[in-house]
Amino acid sequence: MITLRNAREDDGEELAEIGLRSWNQALSRIGETGSMLQSARMAFRNFTASAWLTITVVEKNGVSAGWAARERLDENITDFWIDPVYQRQGLGKALLASVEAEMIVQGLHKAAVQTHARNNQAVAFFESQGYRISWLSVAYQPKVDRDVESVGLIRQLLPDDPEPYGPNR
């Protein structure tokens, strides 16, 4: 059974390990984990300990299997991690749908996410959920202390307000 919940303060270490395993799997396919592993481990620990209020957790049969975060509670999904042993079981879809539902309740018109440009599995997942590539860049990422190629994807959640027309516009 899949359940979704808000993270709790004591989830930090477990969520950090899930994030690290998922990150390691994704980046090992493109050969970029070795020198960044310790930095990534610390970044996950620091983030999940300090930003747990912004994290939504997906569980399978009562076991934490992944999580997503919106650091500023805006349209940006800043983290999205499914433990490799739980991938391709519908958990990512359920988690994304939950996060997007929160955004819609907030009245946000779009959702945005970014990932490593060569993380083909993540890009394909988000595209299958209605996201479209919006930009590509290379920028310094302090969490891992290096330049990273990133791709940004956006999905329209609500229609934009129509342009007013008539004499009062």
PyMOL commands that set and color helices and strands:
alter all, ss='L'
color gray80, all
select helices_A, chain A and resi 9-28+34-50+52-54+84-86+91-105+120-128
alter helices_A, ss='H'
color red, helices_A
select strands_A, chain A and resi 2-6+55-60+63-69+76-77+79-82+110-116+132-141+146-156
alter strands_A, ss='S'
color yellow, strands_A
deselect
rebuild
show_as cartoon
